[in-house]
Amino acid sequence: MSEQGNRAIVERYARALPGDFETLAGLRHPDFVEEWPQSGERIRGHAKYQLIHENYPGGLPALKPRRILGSEDRWVMSPSYTPLRIVGTGDVYVIHSAGAYAGGDTIQAVAIIELRDGKVAKQTTFFAPAFDAAPWRADWVERM
């Protein structure tokens, strides 16, 4: 598959995360695996991924949009998951995203996406909670 085709697949995939199960199933390789290194967990297959998300304690977050970014022809709403950037070439891409849990905690996530035969075969996801900036760095940093 061409890089342009792979990029389009990853963009569709990012838009479908985390809960458009039908789209995700269609984009995933039959041997799909997702790994969460921080907790030491591996999910084998789309069906198990879907069961995890369908059984999320209290249900998946149903948050109201916090902001809308972009121009009138291209915009993003940020309810519980927003892809912010996709980079990569060939069969390996990285999705940087922002998310929020039902309790209001926010995270930054990075997912390394590996394709095989035009499908997502492996996803390695790292989750990082938001934290307050250290006051001692204030003179040398710029607040975002």
N, C-alpha and C positions, 0 to 999 in steps of 0.2 A: 504494500500500500504506500502511496506517496506521502511525503511529510504533510502536505496540505490536507490530505484525507485523514491522517492521524490527528492533526491539530483539530479538525472539525469533530472527530469522534470525542476527543478529550473535552472540547468545549460543551458538547451535548451532555457528556457525562457529568461535568461540573455543575451544569444547570439542573441536572436530575438529582444530585445529592441533596439531602440524605434519604428522602422518602418517596421519590417517584419510582417505585419498585418495578413497574412495567418497563419503563425506559432503561433503567439500570440493568435489568435482566437481559434485555436485548443487546446491550453494549458490552456485556461481560462474557468472557471466554468460559466454556464449560468447566475448565479447571481453575476458575477464579479463586484467589486467596487474598485475604486482607490481613495484614499484621499490624498490631498495636504494640510497638516495642516498649513503651513506658509501662504498660501493665503486663507485658509478657504473654499476650493472647494472640491466637491465630484463628481466623474464621475461614473455614473451607466451604466454598460454594455460596451462590447468591441466596439460596433458600435459607441458610442459617443466618446470613446477614439480615434478611428480611425479618426473620423471627426475632432476632435481637432488637431490632428497631420497633417492631410491633409490640414487644413486651417491655418497652422502656418504662420504668416505674413512673406511674402517673401519666403515661402517654407522652408522645413527642411534644415538644414545646409548640404552643400555638400563640405566638407573640405578635403584637401589632408592629408594623414597620416603624423603624426608628428614624430613617432618613431615606431620601431618594437622591441618587447621584447621577450625573450625566446630562446629556442634551436631550431634546425632545424625541430624537430618533433612536436614542440608545440610553437606557437607564437601568438602574438596579435598585431593588428594594431590599432592605436588610432586616428581615424578621428574625429567623433563628439561624440562618446559614447564608453567607454571601461569598461567592468566589471573588477574590480581589485581583488575582494575577495568575496567569498560566504561562509557563516558560518551558521550553524543551525542543528537542528535535528527534527525528527518527522514531524509535519505539519507546522513548522515555521522556516523560513530562512531569512537571511539578505544579500542583495547584496550591496556592496560598489562599486561605479563606479566613473569614471571621465568623464567629458563631456565638450563640447565647443559649444557655440552659433555662429550663422552666423557672428555676429559682432566681434568675437574673444574672447569674455568673456569666462572664464573657470569656471567650477563648480565641486564640489564634491557632490555626491548624495548618499543617503542611502535609500534603499527600503526594508521595512519589508514585506515579502511575506508569506501569509497564505494559505495553501492548504486545500481543502475539496474534498473528493472523487477522489483524484488523479489529481485535477485541481487547478489552481490558483484562489482562491475565493476573496481574498482581497490583495491589495497592498497599503501600506502607504509610500509615498515618501517624503523625506526631501531634499531640494536643498540648498547648501551653496556656495556662490560665493567665489572665491579666493580673498585674501587680503594680503597686505604687512605686514610682521612681524613687531612688535613694536620694535623700536631700544633699548628701555630700557631693554629688555630681552636678548640681544645679548650675554652677558657673561655667561648665564646659559642654552642656547639652542644650538642645533646643526642644521645647515641649511640642508634641504633635497633637 
